Amino acid sequence: MSARALQPSLRTGTIAGLGLAVLFVLSLAVGVSPMPLGRVLSDPEALQLLLVSRLPRTLAAILSGAGLAIAGLIMQTLARNRFVEPATAGTAQSAELGILLVTLLFPAAALPVKTLVAGGAALLGTSIFLATAHRLPPAQPFLVPLFGIVYGGVIGAAATYAAWQADLLQFLAVWTNGDFSGVLRGRYELLWIAAVMVAIAWFVADRLTIMALGREASIGLGIDYARMVQIGLVLVSVITALAVAVVGMIPFVGLAVPNIVSRLMGDNVRGTLGWVAAGGAGLVLACDIAGRLIRYPYEIPVGTVMGVVGGAIFLWLLFRRGAHA
């Protein structure tokens, strides 16, 4: 790459890095309890607040945002459709149903056990979605997200009915609407597994790019298509299950960020993976900060804020596509 072509990329990367750093510092500073960052080292209470609550919450937002954005990118590659993501394709709803079932059958199960069951349920739900989506007419791309919304709604309705029968609707609400207010040290560390999943996605990024060409083209270029689909399903399911189990469902992250990055930088997965992860982390972190400030000193869950912001981006993408069709 020439020095002239490299300069805009470095400039954009520097600006994005500074923006993410500013959001990181703001997330540490914003909250009901005052915590002057300049006195953290000299004030034991401020240091305790930072280490127990603010820093874990900020890291949880970054990890879940980056993971969900990458999960959306992988799902769009597998489905060959830009308008699907875990929250609109039944993956997150399947994870919620899995957590609910393990809560009903084994109430004392630890969070890792619930996450494991949620991952299995998400894997099954995503497999059914992809198997059905590939049967839809490719000339009608909007049928896939519409089917995903209906499919996820059916699974969500089943979970709601089961929770109503067991008088667990309040518990179900914890998983259906993402919220970082309950994140403390010792309760978010499972999200680091999502970072491992992102690293694996980086390792197979070139194969994912080829898979976007379709099954026949991928096999013709030497890709083990079935194995790569299995790897993609595991990555999407694990990341989604981790996010749902730890912080709850955060919609539209995997839809908005990959589409915006794709419009700006193209469809090379390896070239856009870092930007998608950074964009997802920044978007979720910004929505979490906004949720803390809109009704200060009260909080609006990040899932609600992201639902409004992501829904607006989704509509913009739909109308933008129609205008340029």
Beta strands, then each sheet from edge to edge (+ up, - down):
end
